[in-house]
Amino acid sequence: MENADVVIVGGGLEGLSIAWALAERGVRDITVLERDTLCSGGTAKSSSIVRCHYGVASLAAMSWYGVEVFANAQELLGTDIGFRQVGYAVGVGAENLAALRANVAMQRSLGIEVDELTPAEMSVHWPTMFVDDFSAFAYEPQGGRGDAYMIGMAYAALARDRGVRIRQNTPVAALVTGDDGRVIGVDTAAGERISAGTVILANGAWSVPLAAALGIDLPVRAQRAQILMVESGERLGDAPVISDLVSLQYFRTETSGELLVGNSDHTNPEFVDPDRYRNRADDSFTEKAAEKLAHRFPTWSDPGVVTSYAGCYDVTPDYNPMIGPAELPGLFIAVGFSGHGFKLAPAVGRLTADLLIDGKSSDPVIDPADFRSTRFAEGWALLSQNPYIGAGQMR
Ligand SMILES: Cc1cc2nc3c(=O)[nH]c(=O)nc-3n(C[C@H](O)[C@H](O)[C@H](O)COP(=O)(O)OP(=O)(O)OC[C@H]3O[C@@H](n4cnc5c(N)ncnc54)[C@H](O)[C@@H]3O)c2cc1C
C-alpha cells in the first residue's frame, strides 16, 4: 500500500496549483491522481480571461493575486504561462450603472487598478465596436487573457520538480474512511489503496459521487458552456477582453487574429453529464451569437465562424467555489469553480496551503468562511453585493 501525506484527486488547474503551493510550503509527500491526462477537464476548455471585477471582495482580492502571479510568472514560476495583459473591460447599460460604480469602488478600496471609462473612451481601445448602448465601462488595464493549460502544466512541472508524484490514467474509485469516520485514503479504479493524512477533492463536478458515497452532498452540477471562434475579416490586434453585459456575451482576441466568443446569458442554464455532452455549439446558439456580434460590430464586412466547442462549468448554487475542510475530518474540498477558476487558481493554491498548514488565511480580505462547503446546507450563499440585472451571479 502506498502512503502519502496528501492525496489530491484531480490533475486539473486547481489540483496542480494546490500541489505546487503545498510543496512550496514544505509539504513533501504529495500524490496527485488524475483519471485521464493532466488538464484534460474544464481546464482544457477555459477561455482564461483575467479580471478582478466581482461583487464579492474576497473573489476580487483572489483575482488580484492571480494578476500578480500571472504578470510575474517568469520570475515566480520561471516560465511564460501565456498571460497577455491586453486589458479587460466590462460594459453596462443604464440599468446597471449604479452596480458597476459600486463594484469599481469596492475594487479600488482593495488597491485594484480600475478606471471607469465612457463609451467614447472605450472606443479608443476598440474602434470598430458599437458602443452607443453602453452607459459606462469598468476598465482594468492589468487584466487580459491567459492560457489555463499552460499555467496548469507549469504548476505540474514545478510540483514534480519539488518531488510531487503525479499519476495520470489513475481514476479514484472511492474515498476510504477509518473506523472513526475519518477519511484515510483513496481506492483507485485499478484496485490500489493509497493511504493519506489528507485527501483533497479537486475534481470538479466529478467529485459529487465520491463525496455522496460518504453521505456528503456536494451541490455541484456541470453546466454546458458553448464557445465560438470567429474570423472577423478585420485586423483586431490586442484589444481588451470585453464582458458585454448589454448583449450578455463576452469576447477576447486571439494572437491569431480570431475572436473567441462566449455567452453571458445564464437565464436558462443547460445542466449536463460532464462525460456526455455535445462538444460543439448548437445552431440556435450560433445564430443568436451571430446576431449579437452583428449588432456589436456593424462594420465587419465578412465575419464567419471558424469552429466551435463546448465545455462544462462545475457550478454551485451561488456560482462560487467551495474551498475548505469537509464535514468529515481528513477531507478537503476544492470544487465548484463555476467559470472563475482560471484567474482564481494561484489564490486557491495559496488559500488551501494556508488552511491546511496554518489553519487560517494569510490574506485578511480572503475570508475562508466565504467558501465553506457547508454554506448551502446552512441556508447561506456567497452572493454579489452589487449584482447585475440580467447577468446572474457569474459577474
Ligand atoms: C468554457 C469555459 C470557459 C471558462 N472561462 C474561464 C475564464 O475566462 N476565466 C476563468 O477564470 N475561468 C474560466 N473557466 C473556469 C476554469 O477554466 C475552471 O474553473 C478551471 O479550469 C477548473 O479547474 P479544476 O482543476 O477545478 O477542474 P478540471 O480542469 O475539470 O480538473 C478536474 C480533473 O479531475 C479529473 N478527475 C475527475 N474525476 C476523477 C477521479 N475520480 N479520479 C481522478 N481524477 C479525476 C478530471 O479528469 C480533470 O482533469 C472556464 C471554464 C470553461 C469550461
The ligand as an SDF file (V2000), in Angstrom:
LIG
                    3D

 53 58  0  0  0  0  0  0  0  0999 V2000
  -15.8450   27.0220  -21.4080 C   0  0  0  0  0  0  0  0  0  0  0  0
  -15.1490   27.5100  -20.1580 C   0  0  0  0  0  0  0  0  0  0  0  0
  -14.6860   28.8070  -20.1120 C   0  0  0  0  0  0  0  0  0  0  0  0
  -14.0490   29.2590  -18.9570 C   0  0  0  0  0  0  0  0  0  0  0  0
  -13.5570   30.5270  -18.9450 N   0  0  0  0  0  0  0  0  0  0  0  0
  -12.9320   30.9870  -17.8270 C   0  0  0  0  0  0  0  0  0  0  0  0
  -12.3930   32.2850  -17.8050 C   0  0  0  0  0  0  0  0  0  0  0  0
  -12.4550   33.0170  -18.7950 O   0  0  0  0  0  0  0  0  0  0  0  0
  -11.7870   32.7220  -16.6780 N   0  0  0  0  0  0  0  0  0  0  0  0
  -11.7070   31.9450  -15.5620 C   0  0  0  0  0  0  0  0  0  0  0  0
  -11.1870   32.4030  -14.5430 O   0  0  0  0  0  0  0  0  0  0  0  0
  -12.1970   30.6900  -15.5600 N   0  0  0  0  0  0  0  0  0  0  0  0
  -12.7970   30.2000  -16.6660 C   0  0  0  0  0  0  0  0  0  0  0  0
  -13.3010   28.9390  -16.6870 N   0  0  0  0  0  0  0  0  0  0  0  0
  -13.2070   28.1340  -15.4810 C   0  0  0  0  0  0  0  0  0  0  0  0
  -11.8660   27.4730  -15.2750 C   0  0  0  0  0  0  0  0  0  0  0  0
  -11.3060   27.0850  -16.5050 O   0  0  0  0  0  0  0  0  0  0  0  0
  -12.0880   26.2720  -14.3690 C   0  0  0  0  0  0  0  0  0  0  0  0
  -12.7060   26.7280  -13.1720 O   0  0  0  0  0  0  0  0  0  0  0  0
  -10.8190   25.5610  -14.0020 C   0  0  0  0  0  0  0  0  0  0  0  0
  -10.0360   25.2470  -15.1390 O   0  0  0  0  0  0  0  0  0  0  0  0
  -11.2290   24.2840  -13.2980 C   0  0  0  0  0  0  0  0  0  0  0  0
  -10.0960   23.5970  -12.8970 O   0  0  0  0  0  0  0  0  0  0  0  0
  -10.2990   22.3050  -12.0000 P   0  0  0  0  0  0  0  0  0  0  0  0
   -8.9310   21.7960  -11.7400 O   0  0  0  0  0  0  0  0  0  0  0  0
  -11.1740   22.6030  -10.8390 O   0  0  0  0  0  0  0  0  0  0  0  0
  -11.1560   21.3160  -12.8960 O   0  0  0  0  0  0  0  0  0  0  0  0
  -10.7610   20.4220  -14.1500 P   0  0  0  0  0  0  0  0  0  0  0  0
   -9.8500   21.1030  -15.0750 O   0  0  0  0  0  0  0  0  0  0  0  0
  -12.0370   19.9010  -14.7010 O   0  0  0  0  0  0  0  0  0  0  0  0
   -9.9280   19.2690  -13.4800 O   0  0  0  0  0  0  0  0  0  0  0  0
  -10.5210   18.2180  -12.7460 C   0  0  0  0  0  0  0  0  0  0  0  0
   -9.7510   16.9670  -13.1100 C   0  0  0  0  0  0  0  0  0  0  0  0
  -10.2050   15.8860  -12.3040 O   0  0  0  0  0  0  0  0  0  0  0  0
  -10.1010   14.7170  -13.0670 C   0  0  0  0  0  0  0  0  0  0  0  0
  -10.9280   13.7030  -12.4280 N   0  0  0  0  0  0  0  0  0  0  0  0
  -12.2840   13.6480  -12.4270 C   0  0  0  0  0  0  0  0  0  0  0  0
  -12.6890   12.6010  -11.6900 N   0  0  0  0  0  0  0  0  0  0  0  0
  -11.5800   11.9730  -11.2400 C   0  0  0  0  0  0  0  0  0  0  0  0
  -11.3560   10.8290  -10.4400 C   0  0  0  0  0  0  0  0  0  0  0  0
  -12.3880   10.0890   -9.9560 N   0  0  0  0  0  0  0  0  0  0  0  0
  -10.0760   10.4410  -10.1940 N   0  0  0  0  0  0  0  0  0  0  0  0
   -9.0270   11.1660  -10.6670 C   0  0  0  0  0  0  0  0  0  0  0  0
   -9.1920   12.2770  -11.4360 N   0  0  0  0  0  0  0  0  0  0  0  0
  -10.4460   12.6750  -11.7020 C   0  0  0  0  0  0  0  0  0  0  0  0
  -10.5740   15.1430  -14.4410 C   0  0  0  0  0  0  0  0  0  0  0  0
  -10.1250   14.2670  -15.4400 O   0  0  0  0  0  0  0  0  0  0  0  0
   -9.9630   16.5400  -14.5530 C   0  0  0  0  0  0  0  0  0  0  0  0
   -8.7130   16.5400  -15.2200 O   0  0  0  0  0  0  0  0  0  0  0  0
  -13.9130   28.4150  -17.8320 C   0  0  0  0  0  0  0  0  0  0  0  0
  -14.3630   27.1050  -17.8820 C   0  0  0  0  0  0  0  0  0  0  0  0
  -14.9750   26.6480  -19.0520 C   0  0  0  0  0  0  0  0  0  0  0  0
  -15.4480   25.2330  -19.0900 C   0  0  0  0  0  0  0  0  0  0  0  0
  1  2  1  0
  2  3  1  0
  2 52  2  0
  3  4  2  0
  4  5  1  0
  4 50  1  0
  5  6  2  0
  6  7  1  0
  6 13  1  0
  7  8  2  0
  7  9  1  0
  9 10  1  0
 10 11  2  0
 10 12  1  0
 12 13  2  0
 13 14  1  0
 14 15  1  0
 14 50  1  0
 15 16  1  0
 16 17  1  0
 16 18  1  0
 18 19  1  0
 18 20  1  0
 20 21  1  0
 20 22  1  0
 22 23  1  0
 23 24  1  0
 24 25  2  0
 24 26  1  0
 24 27  1  0
 27 28  1  0
 28 29  2  0
 28 30  1  0
 28 31  1  0
 31 32  1  0
 32 33  1  0
 33 34  1  0
 33 48  1  0
 34 35  1  0
 35 36  1  0
 35 46  1  0
 36 37  1  0
 36 45  1  0
 37 38  2  0
 38 39  1  0
 39 40  1  0
 39 45  2  0
 40 41  1  0
 40 42  2  0
 42 43  1  0
 43 44  2  0
 44 45  1  0
 46 47  1  0
 46 48  1  0
 48 49  1  0
 50 51  2  0
 51 52  1  0
 52 53  1  0
M  END
$$$$
